[in-house]
Amino acid sequence: MTRPVLALLLVLQLAACSTVSSYFDRGYRIRQENSENVVIEYDIEKFSDVAMLEKANGTCAVYGKSAVFNKSDLESTGHRVTVYRCLTQAERREREAAEKAGEPVPLRRP
């Protein structure tokens, strides 16, 4: 009885290690994704902001939207955490028009 339990614990422990190492090998992870936002944490030594925008666009495209940069923070680990908003084409045009006119960028309505 004790031996199968120990074997199971060993397998679970190895699985947890491989999950962590695959994140670091890949250099990024999507922390949150939904139809409104995509939050990506990534290693700035391995990826550019442009590459991560492409990843966010891929996620937003599932919802028929495109990604727009919202905000970014650099963590003490050297990883950047960036939030992208998923916008429809109409929302994107409205945002671009406001930026060109020097007006406040409209927020998404509830």
Backbone as ProteinMPNN parsed JSONL, in Angstrom:
{"seq_chain_A": "MTRPVLALLLVLQLAACSTVSSYFDRGYRIRQENSENVVIEYDIEKFSDVAMLEKANGTCAVYGKSAVFNKSDLESTGHRVTVYRCLTQAERREREAAEKAGEPVPLRRP", "coords_chain_A": {"N_chain_A": [[0.829, -1.202, 0.0], [1.922, 1.247, 0.792], [3.993, 1.596, -1.023], [2.77, 2.025, -3.665], [1.593, 4.51, -3.179], [3.807, 6.152, -2.654], [5.056, 5.969, -5.133], [3.162, 7.238, -6.726], [3.262, 9.836, -5.633], [5.879, 10.526, -6.343], [5.679, 10.58, -9.157], [3.828, 12.69, -9.475], [5.321, 14.788, -8.419], [7.456, 14.948, -10.232], [6.015, 15.65, -12.511], [5.135, 18.213, -11.822], [7.565, 19.574, -11.75], [8.329, 19.417, -14.448], [6.395, 21.005, -15.631], [6.992, 23.576, -14.661], [9.613, 23.877, -15.659], [9.098, 23.788, -18.405], [7.783, 26.171, -18.839], [9.853, 28.018, -18.318], [11.689, 27.189, -20.244], [10.289, 27.792, -22.549], [9.864, 30.515, -22.17], [7.743, 32.255, -21.803], [4.424, 32.823, -20.49], [0.898, 32.587, -20.575], [-0.942, 34.329, -18.443], [-3.59, 35.055, -18.011], [-6.537, 34.784, -19.934], [-9.224, 35.872, -21.85], [-12.285, 37.021, -23.391], [-12.031, 39.733, -23.115], [-9.475, 40.568, -22.149], [-5.919, 39.85, -22.338], [-3.303, 38.553, -20.519], [0.1, 38.439, -20.347], [3.072, 36.969, -19.218], [6.5, 37.315, -19.636], [9.911, 36.532, -20.542], [12.153, 39.039, -20.94], [14.578, 38.827, -22.134], [14.318, 36.88, -24.014], [12.109, 37.418, -25.64], [10.455, 39.907, -27.64], [8.45, 42.926, -27.344], [6.836, 43.101, -29.562], [6.643, 40.449, -30.455], [5.155, 39.358, -28.38], [2.792, 40.776, -28.61], [1.845, 39.659, -30.952], [1.286, 37.068, -30.021], [-0.768, 37.681, -28.211], [-2.627, 38.707, -30.011], [-3.303, 36.375, -31.374], [-4.748, 35.043, -29.397], [-6.887, 36.845, -28.895], [-8.069, 36.781, -31.394], [-9.534, 34.457, -31.436], [-11.907, 35.245, -30.353], [-12.856, 36.916, -32.252], [-11.629, 39.388, -32.264], [-9.054, 41.94, -31.952], [-5.781, 42.442, -30.506], [-4.75, 45.079, -28.329], [-2.253, 47.034, -26.885], [-2.289, 47.613, -23.388], [-1.209, 47.972, -20.681], [1.963, 47.646, -18.912], [4.293, 45.996, -16.782], [7.464, 45.683, -15.215], [8.81, 43.017, -13.57], [10.625, 42.104, -10.548], [12.008, 39.83, -11.142], [12.899, 40.1, -13.671], [11.141, 39.552, -15.587], [8.598, 40.608, -17.808], [5.303, 41.718, -17.379], [2.533, 41.986, -19.268], [-0.464, 43.588, -20.2], [-3.0, 43.167, -22.48], [-5.724, 44.511, -24.298], [-8.618, 43.099, -25.711], [-10.131, 44.06, -28.592], [-12.956, 44.907, -30.623], [-13.276, 45.617, -34.165], [-14.696, 48.017, -34.457], [-14.423, 49.167, -31.892], [-11.691, 49.502, -31.888], [-11.306, 51.37, -33.995], [-12.65, 53.561, -32.872], [-11.02, 54.074, -30.675], [-8.578, 54.714, -31.958], [-9.343, 57.032, -33.342], [-9.874, 58.763, -31.217], [-7.322, 58.953, -30.092], [-5.916, 60.224, -32.179], [-7.221, 62.689, -32.207], [-6.399, 63.686, -29.862], [-7.869, 63.275, -27.62], [-9.194, 61.772, -24.566], [-8.746, 58.263, -24.378], [-11.398, 56.136, -25.142], [-13.025, 54.117, -22.733], [-13.98, 50.693, -22.417], [-17.398, 50.029, -22.487], [-19.615, 48.858, -19.899]], "CA_chain_A": [[0.0, 0.0, 0.0], [2.777, 2.421, 0.903], [4.799, 1.721, -2.235], [2.038, 2.712, -4.737], [1.385, 5.914, -2.808], [5.085, 6.833, -2.873], [5.267, 6.047, -6.576], [2.263, 8.284, -7.223], [3.814, 11.126, -5.21], [7.053, 10.793, -7.159], [5.208, 10.949, -10.489], [3.246, 14.035, -9.377], [6.404, 15.739, -8.193], [8.155, 15.102, -11.506], [5.128, 16.381, -13.418], [5.175, 19.622, -11.414], [8.857, 20.116, -12.185], [8.357, 19.57, -15.898], [5.54, 22.141, -15.964], [7.744, 24.785, -14.372], [10.73, 24.013, -16.575], [8.623, 24.076, -19.761], [7.524, 27.61, -18.883], [11.118, 28.727, -18.428], [12.273, 26.85, -21.544], [9.531, 28.525, -23.561], [10.151, 31.922, -21.932], [6.549, 33.06, -21.563], [3.191, 32.107, -20.154], [-0.308, 33.415, -20.578], [-1.491, 34.297, -17.086], [-5.051, 35.168, -18.078], [-7.058, 35.027, -21.268], [-10.672, 35.84, -22.026], [-12.7, 37.853, -24.527], [-11.762, 41.142, -22.806], [-8.056, 40.843, -21.888], [-4.903, 38.8, -22.334], [-2.178, 38.944, -19.676], [1.225, 37.568, -20.669], [4.343, 37.166, -18.52], [7.545, 36.784, -20.505], [11.312, 36.833, -20.317], [12.509, 40.101, -21.884], [15.801, 38.429, -22.838], [13.965, 35.929, -25.074], [11.012, 37.882, -26.489], [10.219, 41.345, -27.783], [7.061, 43.347, -27.16], [6.131, 42.799, -30.813], [6.354, 39.005, -30.46], [4.088, 39.075, -27.421], [1.565, 41.326, -29.192], [1.385, 38.641, -31.892], [0.674, 35.991, -29.222], [-2.04, 38.205, -27.702], [-3.532, 38.77, -31.159], [-3.789, 35.023, -31.616], [-5.768, 34.74, -28.387], [-8.051, 37.705, -29.141], [-8.682, 36.365, -32.66], [-10.512, 33.409, -31.117], [-13.146, 35.961, -30.029], [-13.157, 37.835, -33.342], [-11.116, 40.699, -31.874], [-7.602, 42.088, -32.063], [-5.153, 42.893, -29.267], [-4.191, 46.422, -28.227], [-1.493, 47.205, -25.652], [-2.968, 48.369, -22.334], [-0.194, 48.396, -19.708], [3.042, 46.687, -18.73], [5.133, 46.176, -15.596], [8.65, 44.845, -15.152], [8.921, 42.427, -12.24], [11.994, 42.003, -10.04], [12.618, 38.634, -11.739], [13.32, 40.426, -15.024], [10.052, 39.224, -16.504], [7.625, 41.667, -18.032], [3.901, 41.307, -17.396], [1.852, 42.94, -20.132], [-1.905, 43.41, -20.354], [-3.548, 43.593, -23.774], [-7.185, 44.499, -24.386], [-9.159, 42.537, -26.947], [-11.1, 45.028, -29.099], [-13.577, 44.693, -31.93], [-12.808, 46.611, -35.129], [-15.356, 49.29, -34.15], [-13.773, 49.711, -30.695], [-10.337, 49.9, -32.282], [-11.43, 52.623, -34.751], [-13.027, 54.603, -31.909], [-9.819, 54.353, -29.887], [-7.611, 55.397, -32.822], [-9.857, 58.378, -33.615], [-9.676, 59.552, -29.999], [-5.884, 59.213, -29.96], [-5.546, 61.223, -33.192], [-7.806, 63.975, -31.829], [-5.831, 64.099, -28.581], [-8.892, 63.108, -26.586], [-9.005, 60.572, -23.753], [-9.117, 57.011, -25.051], [-12.631, 55.642, -24.523], [-12.983, 52.834, -22.052], [-15.047, 49.779, -22.801], [-18.611, 50.194, -21.686], [-20.047, 47.583, -19.29]], "C_chain_A": [[0.866, 1.256, 0.0], [3.564, 2.663, -0.382], [4.028, 2.4, -3.387], [1.816, 4.192, -4.435], [2.667, 6.707, -3.036], [5.376, 6.982, -4.369], [4.401, 7.148, -7.181], [2.785, 9.671, -6.858], [5.038, 11.499, -6.039], [6.654, 11.245, -8.567], [4.629, 12.358, -10.484], [4.318, 15.101, -9.197], [7.19, 15.988, -9.484], [7.313, 15.88, -12.507], [5.139, 17.873, -13.094], [6.475, 20.276, -11.867], [8.881, 20.337, -13.694], [7.48, 20.73, -16.345], [6.29, 23.451, -15.758], [8.872, 24.95, -15.378], [10.25, 24.315, -17.989], [8.282, 25.55, -19.902], [8.837, 28.367, -19.086], [11.83, 28.409, -19.737], [11.61, 27.667, -22.647], [9.737, 30.031, -23.4], [8.942, 32.813, -21.738], [5.411, 32.172, -21.08], [2.039, 33.099, -20.188], [-0.945, 33.254, -19.205], [-3.014, 34.303, -17.088], [-5.439, 35.393, -19.53], [-8.57, 34.886, -21.257], [-11.022, 36.792, -23.163], [-12.396, 39.34, -24.316], [-10.275, 41.468, -22.734], [-7.204, 39.6, -22.067], [-3.746, 39.336, -21.501], [-1.061, 37.933, -19.908], [2.434, 37.97, -19.84], [5.422, 36.561, -19.4], [8.928, 37.285, -20.123], [11.754, 37.849, -21.369], [13.811, 39.796, -22.623], [15.483, 37.538, -24.04], [12.946, 36.473, -26.068], [10.919, 39.395, -26.514], [8.744, 41.646, -27.507], [6.227, 42.993, -28.394], [5.739, 41.326, -30.872], [5.206, 38.674, -29.513], [2.756, 39.651, -27.891], [0.983, 40.325, -30.192], [0.708, 37.481, -31.155], [-0.694, 36.443, -28.699], [-3.066, 38.3, -28.825], [-4.115, 37.41, -31.483], [-4.892, 34.631, -30.647], [-7.029, 35.556, -28.636], [-8.798, 37.29, -30.408], [-9.719, 35.267, -32.457], [-11.884, 34.023, -30.86], [-13.539, 36.958, -31.119], [-12.68, 39.253, -33.072], [-9.622, 40.759, -32.136], [-7.058, 42.712, -30.781], [-4.599, 44.297, -29.401], [-3.481, 46.513, -26.88], [-2.285, 48.044, -24.654], [-1.957, 48.879, -21.311], [0.827, 47.277, -19.516], [3.825, 47.036, -17.469], [6.32, 45.227, -15.689], [8.785, 44.339, -13.726], [10.385, 42.319, -11.829], [12.73, 40.795, -10.608], [13.179, 38.92, -13.131], [12.277, 40.049, -16.056], [9.117, 40.416, -16.618], [6.233, 41.04, -18.016], [3.141, 42.389, -18.158], [0.388, 42.564, -20.273], [-2.302, 43.979, -21.711], [-5.06, 43.544, -23.684], [-7.576, 43.898, -25.714], [-10.288, 43.459, -27.409], [-11.689, 44.571, -30.424], [-13.021, 45.751, -32.874], [-13.419, 47.985, -34.846], [-14.706, 49.946, -32.93], [-12.367, 50.215, -31.027], [-10.365, 51.225, -33.057], [-11.752, 53.791, -33.822], [-11.812, 55.032, -31.081], [-8.801, 55.14, -30.709], [-8.052, 56.821, -33.136], [-9.64, 59.282, -32.411], [-8.206, 59.906, -29.82], [-5.433, 60.297, -30.942], [-6.035, 62.616, -32.812], [-7.24, 64.497, -30.511], [-6.821, 64.022, -27.436], [-8.575, 61.866, -25.747], [-9.495, 59.341, -24.513], [-10.355, 56.449, -24.367], [-12.424, 54.272, -23.878], [-14.153, 51.98, -22.528], [-16.244, 49.989, -21.874], [-19.052, 48.857, -21.128], [-21.196, 46.941, -20.053]], "O_chain_A": [[0.574, 2.217, -0.712], [3.774, 3.809, -0.778], [4.589, 3.282, -4.037], [1.849, 5.027, -5.34], [2.618, 7.821, -3.558], [5.887, 8.013, -4.807], [4.854, 7.899, -8.045], [2.753, 10.582, -7.685], [5.212, 12.664, -6.398], [7.234, 12.189, -9.104], [4.907, 13.142, -11.391], [4.223, 16.189, -9.764], [7.546, 17.128, -9.783], [7.846, 16.685, -13.271], [5.152, 18.703, -14.002], [6.469, 21.421, -12.321], [9.406, 21.348, -14.161], [7.788, 21.379, -17.344], [6.222, 24.341, -16.606], [9.075, 26.046, -15.901], [10.932, 25.037, -18.716], [8.471, 26.126, -20.974], [8.917, 29.257, -19.932], [12.51, 29.274, -20.289], [12.273, 28.168, -23.555], [9.779, 30.752, -24.397], [9.095, 34.016, -21.527], [5.432, 30.951, -21.238], [2.192, 34.279, -19.872], [-1.425, 32.177, -18.852], [-3.648, 33.638, -16.268], [-4.755, 36.105, -20.264], [-9.121, 33.92, -20.73], [-10.126, 37.313, -23.828], [-12.498, 40.124, -25.259], [-9.85, 42.524, -23.203], [-7.679, 38.469, -21.967], [-3.262, 40.441, -21.744], [-1.239, 36.733, -19.698], [2.784, 39.147, -19.759], [5.287, 35.429, -19.864], [9.083, 38.319, -19.472], [11.731, 37.551, -22.563], [14.114, 40.435, -23.63], [16.278, 37.446, -24.975], [12.917, 36.039, -27.219], [11.256, 40.074, -25.544], [7.909, 40.744, -27.445], [5.056, 42.63, -28.278], [4.63, 40.993, -31.29], [4.381, 37.81, -29.81], [1.703, 39.081, -27.606], [-0.235, 40.162, -30.27], [-0.318, 36.971, -31.606], [-1.66, 35.682, -28.737], [-4.243, 38.006, -28.618], [-5.291, 37.301, -31.828], [-5.856, 33.967, -31.027], [-8.132, 35.011, -28.592], [-10.018, 37.43, -30.485], [-10.674, 35.163, -33.226], [-12.908, 33.391, -31.12], [-14.456, 37.756, -30.926], [-13.253, 40.213, -33.587], [-9.001, 39.759, -32.496], [-7.771, 43.414, -30.063], [-4.051, 44.669, -30.439], [-4.034, 46.117, -25.854], [-2.879, 49.058, -25.019], [-1.855, 50.086, -21.092], [0.599, 46.129, -19.898], [3.999, 48.207, -17.13], [6.194, 44.106, -16.182], [8.864, 45.128, -12.785], [11.28, 42.432, -12.667], [13.959, 40.746, -10.558], [13.861, 38.074, -13.709], [12.495, 40.206, -17.257], [8.879, 41.137, -15.649], [6.018, 39.963, -18.573], [3.108, 43.55, -17.751], [0.038, 41.396, -20.442], [-1.981, 45.121, -22.042], [-5.619, 42.639, -23.064], [-6.935, 44.158, -26.732], [-11.285, 43.624, -26.706], [-11.018, 43.936, -31.238], [-12.362, 46.69, -32.427], [-12.741, 49.004, -34.979], [-14.463, 51.153, -32.935], [-11.922, 51.235, -30.5], [-9.541, 52.104, -32.806], [-11.195, 54.879, -33.967], [-11.614, 56.22, -30.825], [-8.228, 56.116, -30.224], [-7.218, 57.725, -33.19], [-9.261, 60.443, -32.567], [-7.877, 61.03, -29.44], [-4.659, 61.183, -30.58], [-5.351, 63.608, -33.061], [-7.557, 65.609, -30.09], [-6.62, 64.645, -26.394], [-7.788, 61.014, -26.16], [-10.519, 59.377, -25.196], [-10.37, 56.297, -23.145], [-11.74, 53.401, -24.417], [-15.176, 52.493, -22.981], [-16.107, 50.108, -20.656], [-18.894, 47.828, -21.785], [-21.67, 45.871, -19.67]]}, "name": "protein", "num_of_chains": 1, "seq": "MTRPVLALLLVLQLAACSTVSSYFDRGYRIRQENSENVVIEYDIEKFSDVAMLEKANGTCAVYGKSAVFNKSDLESTGHRVTVYRCLTQAERREREAAEKAGEPVPLRRP"}
